[in-house]
Amino acid sequence: MRTIYGDYRGFKVFQQTNKYYAIHNDTDVGEHAFVICQGQLIEVLNTIDAYMDK
């Protein structure tokens, strides 16, 4: 696992094999609230942006 962004709009973005993942950790709940998995980094970032802009 390689970290790409430690904190991109509240998400940790990392790469594992040929997939990119983003995990949003809701500290109030203490659990991972939202996980994104895509084949391309730009798809992950666009999904985070769309989620945050709602």
QUIKA-V822832 format. One line per field, one symbol per residue. burial: b if it has 24 or more other C-alpha atoms within 12 Angstrom, else e. A space follows every 50 residues. Layout:
# QUIKA-V822832
burial->???
This chain:
# QUIKA-V822832
burial->eeeeeeeeeebbbbbeeeebbbbbeeeeeeeeeeebbeeebeebbebbee eeee
